Amino acid sequence: MTSPWETYDALIEDLPEDVAVVAAHRGRRWTRVLNSADGVGSAWTMDVRSRPALSAEADDAPRPLRDAAALIKSWNLAEASVGLAALNSWYSRAEVARSHGFVPTGKGLTWRQVFDPYNDLVEGRTVAVIGHFPFARAALWKAGDVQILERDVRSGDYPDTACEYLLPEADYVFISSSSLVNKTAPRLVALGADAGAHVVLVGPSTPMHPLWLDLGVDMVTGWVPDASVRPDRPQLLPEAGQIGPGTRMHLGKAPSAGLSV
């Protein structure tokens, strides 16, 4: 693809025209959208509003799913979080994910299990992790070097501006799909894939679509929320900061040891 917008446009254009958003909820950490096909999508909340919103009321419902998903292209990142959640309300339906070749990875509230199968494979290698997954270092302890790159840096992290320098030298690159909200995902994928790294796109914000494989991602891991997680019932949503119950699904080149459940 010649423009990073092409990735976003392809994901939007593959949505059905006859499905609408019927409810949305913006939480402190997670934004969720419910559509008329009873699909729920999740996206990491980025409460950045320095730019004007594209839509006066991003949470308005009902509205066509494609219109809501197009908000992912907004530079008002709070609004873009709604757009990604709308996009995922379709791709995070189990039947849609299965139709795209995704298979269940496992249940659980932690994403450490996504990293665990790579521990033997990364022995002595350089691993870059985009996003501060707190369990990444412990799960990948056999790696020669684990480089955590984060916009909101913590002790030991690299600032995310180091991506241009570090990713081309990494053997394995794990990318948080929340990077779709701030528009860095296409570049991060290209930096890893063009250098020949094994690239993993991971997190509840992941649109489970096979186009990622064409872009150089080796493993795509996303999230199907449990039926109890519904933004039209905000009083029943998981506690602040929790993604809630659901099932991970994946597509791509699994580690030889297999994916843990």
Secondary structure, DSSP 4 states (H G I P E B T S, - for coil): --STHHHHHHHHHTS-SS-EEEEEEE-SSEEEEEETTS-EEEEE-----SS--SSTTTT-SSEEHHHHHGGGG-SSHHHHHHHHHHHHHHHTSHHHHHHTT-EEEEE-S-SHHHHGGGTTTTBTSEEEEES--TTHHHHTTTBSEEEEEESS--TTPEEGGGHHHHGGG-SEEEEEGGGGTTT-HHHHHHHHHHTT-EEEEESTT----THHHHTT-SEEEEEEE-TT--TT-GGGSPSTT---SEEEEEEE---TT----
